Amino acid sequence: MEIAIQGSQGSTGNSEGEVLVCSKPFEFGDADPKTGIINIPGHELEGQTVKDKIVIFPCGCGATTEEWSLYVLKKFGTAPKAVVTMSSYPCACIGGIIAGIPMVSGFDENLLRLVQNGDRASIDAEKRIVRITKSCNRSLIPRESRDGERYARGED
Amino acid sequence: MHLTEKEKRMLGGDYGPIVQKSMDLLLKVGEFYGAERMLKVTQAHLIAWEINDILFDLFSELTKGATLVVPTTVNPLLFDLQRWQELGIAESDLPNLERMQSRLANEHRRLGVIPTYTCHPHFQHELRLGEHIAFTESNVQIFANAWFGARSNIEGATTAIAAAVTGRTPEYGLHIEGNRRGEILVEVDKETQPESFDYADYGALSFWTGRLLTDRIPVYIGLSDEMTAGQAKYMCAPQVLHSSAATFHIVGVTPEARSLEEALGGAKAKGRARFGKKERREAFESLCSAKDRNIDLVCLGCPHCTLDELAAIAGLLKGKKVNGQTRLWVGTNEPTRNLAKRMGIIDLIVDAGGHVLTGMCSGTAPILRLGRKLGIRTVASNSACLAGILSRSGRGKFGAWFGRTRDCIAASINGKWEGR
């Protein structure tokens, strides 16, 4: 099943990949630049990586150094493929622009209700369109598969 | 996006490659947000770039041969190297730190940046209601919006420089009247006794509120109408630790909130919250990440102390001595320290064993960078910003006790955390 959602703000570029969702305001400064993994205990995305993901969350947050977070991730090769937010936090958005990461923002409907980890998304930043492909048997394998990934990376 | 003839020439390269590059960046940001035009800005505020090579290279790329066209102030550097011995920096580390810091300071001098090196630079160029500016750094930018009613988005370091070079910023976000209205009403309950709030209470309120906002601007009611600028500056950075809301209104205090109706722009609040004793306790607790009650460092002045804060700290230290195992850092900017020195305030703090440091981030950045080397593990502070960031970025390495100013001073004297 594919859902297409129209945003009102966006940068340039196209991208396609696996979705990583955070339900709360998120900062890329929480990801370790060397791995892209979020190592903050108790963080909703603890143990997950932003590398090569389409990261979807309500809005950015944090100190203005957040601008550099995406840029530094890009330099380390651990940046997300694209960033999709309900509304855009200027200093984080600017970081995405200087890092050349496609971003789409400004949605009327609650995007976060439509998408979950493991879905795939393709984005066309210039047209401000996000297309989400639901992973079909998602409900059968949510938590375990993520834990499996962590084992595969040699964690825990 | 509609550009004026002059802006088109900037973009076309008539004003040189730096102006061209800057205008191109501002245009991309404007196009992202669907801005219709550029606005002229009257001031800019920069952040002193984290001193690593990746970011210094980016800074150089954006400023090589540049001329700034508006008065431009700048945030703190990493360390107060004129007081390196007071900070406890090893002499062997000094040349390297000086080299890193001076290459940035030299660039600022060449560019004509006003070397305020502070997160409270408003003594230099005062702002007026409705003035369009381009400020980065959450303390400075939020304070400028909330306290003066000046208009700035939370700029990046790159767009703040681009604005200083071109005198322009795209018209979007907080530059537009309709985007500045409050949406979440926060009632500060009388039971918290707002009239006797410490700086820490303001920080706790801001931190707690930030978690409710996502991207919506808060309107506070119930705070003392006698509150000072020095107190309001503790309500800035903590708000964006968990939100993207980059201004706030206090009814009866801030200029865009002469009444609740004005603060809400005539609309109904989209959400309401009450900040009582229980909520305050929760905020204080969630900002305390330390277990050990032995304090290595007491850190005050995040954001940088005003003159009255320095006087209050000196008053609390009168006749006391800072414990030999504990350091007391008090951060401010050089002009304020000079005034306080003339008033005899600095001598009182220094004679008691405290260090009044200038031009550096008061705690967060130096602790994260050099804290372990200086033997610092447990920090006490009245700053919700510092405590919040240490509990996140410094988790596992540093612990923070967050409490009121007098509890922090007591910890510097006793070496133990006994705050509540």
Contacts between the chains, C-beta under 8 A, distances in Angstrom:
chain1	res1	chain2	res2	distance
A	8	B	34	6.5
A	9	B	32	5.5
A	9	B	33	5.6
A	9	B	34	6.2
A	10	B	32	6.4
A	11	B	28	6.9
A	11	B	32	5.3
A	12	B	28	7.9
A	24	B	242	7.2
A	25	B	214	6.0
A	25	B	215	7.8
A	25	B	242	5.7
A	25	B	243	5.7
A	25	B	244	6.2
A	29	B	393	7.4
A	30	B	392	7.2
A	40	B	392	6.2
A	40	B	395	6.6
A	41	B	395	6.7
A	58	B	214	5.2
A	58	B	215	7.2
A	59	B	214	5.9
A	59	B	215	4.6
A	59	B	243	7.6
A	59	B	244	4.4
A	60	B	244	5.5
A	61	B	210	7.9
A	61	B	240	5.8
A	61	B	241	6.7
A	61	B	242	5.5
A	61	B	243	5.5
A	61	B	244	5.5
A	62	B	240	6.5
A	62	B	241	6.6
A	63	B	137	7.8
A	63	B	138	5.8
A	63	B	237	7.1
A	63	B	240	7.3
A	63	B	241	8.0
A	63	B	389	7.1
A	64	B	47	6.1
A	64	B	136	5.0
A	64	B	137	5.1
A	64	B	138	5.7
A	64	B	141	7.5
A	64	B	154	6.2
A	64	B	155	7.4
A	64	B	156	6.7
A	64	B	157	7.1
A	65	B	47	7.6
A	65	B	50	6.7
A	67	B	136	7.9
A	67	B	156	3.6
A	67	B	157	5.9
A	67	B	158	6.9
A	68	B	50	6.8
A	68	B	55	6.0
A	68	B	157	7.3
A	71	B	54	7.7
A	71	B	55	7.9
A	71	B	58	7.2
A	72	B	54	6.3
A	72	B	55	7.8
A	75	B	54	5.4
A	86	B	214	7.9
A	86	B	215	7.7
A	87	B	214	7.8
A	87	B	215	4.5
A	87	B	244	7.0
A	88	B	32	7.3
A	88	B	33	7.2
A	88	B	244	7.9
A	89	B	154	7.1
A	89	B	215	7.5
A	89	B	244	3.8
A	90	B	29	7.6
A	90	B	153	4.4
A	90	B	154	5.1
A	90	B	155	6.7
A	90	B	156	7.2
A	90	B	159	7.9
A	90	B	173	6.1
A	90	B	246	7.7
A	91	B	136	6.8
A	91	B	154	5.0
A	91	B	155	6.5
A	91	B	156	4.6
A	92	B	244	7.9
A	93	B	29	7.2
A	93	B	32	6.1
A	93	B	33	8.0
A	94	B	25	8.0
A	94	B	29	6.0
A	94	B	155	7.3
A	94	B	156	3.5
A	94	B	158	6.2
A	94	B	159	5.2
A	95	B	156	6.2
A	97	B	25	7.1
A	97	B	28	5.2
A	97	B	29	6.2
A	97	B	32	6.7
A	98	B	25	7.2
A	98	B	58	7.5
A	98	B	156	7.6
A	98	B	158	5.7
A	103	B	32	7.3
A	105	B	32	7.8
